[in-house]
Amino acid sequence: MPNLTPKQQRFVQEYLIDLNATQAAIRAGYSKSTAKQQGSRLLTNADIAAAVAAGGKKIGQKLELTTDMIKEELRLLGFANMLDYTKVNGNGDLVADLSKLSREQAAAMSEVTIETYLDGAGEDAQEVKRVKFKLHDKRAALVDLGKHLGMFKDDSNKPGDIHIHFDQPDRSLL
């Protein structure tokens, strides 16, 4: 890593672990009381930013990840639809149907809970299986994709004050 002190090199290594600048600064040996400011300042250093970018690229290559793979996964999460996981039974009730679940549909699920219980008493009791499932956060995936496509611009002048503008769609994808 050119033009970096040993402490800055350690910061880059630590930052690439979890992308948390404050914790990376602490682990690299900067003071806990100023770690947040130090981490932020370090990331604005051009040499450190270049080292972080190079390290991130190296990690992506090692893991055989591409930006297209990540965008595709976000697309699967963002466009998952509950109707793909359910069907209407003979009584007109909506029931979970995971029998034809594709690998991509399963990837969009964050949680599945199956409960079995008896409904009723005695000889009239019937075993009931209740299936509950949750999909990953569609909104977050769509916002991440929108940011990648340049749909959202942060025109804020102060932290926490974000203005979102919808620009023209990226025609190169059409």
Secondary structure, 3 states (H helix, E strand, C coil): CCCCCHHHHHHHHHHHHHCCHHHHHHHHCCCHHHHHHHHHHHHHCHHHHHHHHHHHHHHHHHCCCCHHHHHHHHHHHHCCCHHHHEEECCCCCEEECCCCCCHHHHHCEEEEEEEEEEECCHHHCEEEEEEEEEECCHHHHHHHHHHHCCCCCCCCCCCCCCCCCCCCCCHHHC
